[in-house]
Amino acid sequence: MGHLTYLTGPTRSGKSRRAVEIAQSWGDGVVFVATYPVDPTDAEMAERVRRHQAERPPSWRTLEAPERVAAALAALAPAPAGAVIDSVVLWTATRFEQADDDILAAWETELAALRAAPFPVILVGDEIGWSPVPMDASLRRFRDLVGVLGQRAAAVADEAWLIVAGCPVRLK
């Protein structure tokens, strides 16, 4: 069985960079799972994706927004040396039209499969609830869902880290 590490923190705190640093020790067989399906009409997001890609070793494989992350990783040949999944927020955003119970059930399925993976996995989350309560009901729902998914990831992870201003703080 592999090892599940959960990295969370605020926006631009260094979570993805820390995930790459850790995963580089696994060698060239790492798979990066991008949970956001790139929208070619969104230039700003495309630039963010480009910057993230430039931070990763060119030998890593990339899975672009698979519907079922753990199943897509399990189907790869050769098997990954490890996987970095970035991020919980974007994974949630792609499913936001679904009912909360369906999203939570899908997340539990993913977490169980990732815990059982025969390789290490780093899951990148986000702490988006450290601000005033949003006025919009859909933003409150999104914030709450991301918070619950993060709690569930941290609960089953072997390690959980908060990254703040580029500094890792071990939670468990």
Summary of the structure (lengths in Angstrom):
residues: 172
radius of gyration: 15.3
end to end distance: 19.0
largest distance: 47.4
contacts: 511
relative contact order: 0.25
helix: 43%
strand: 19%
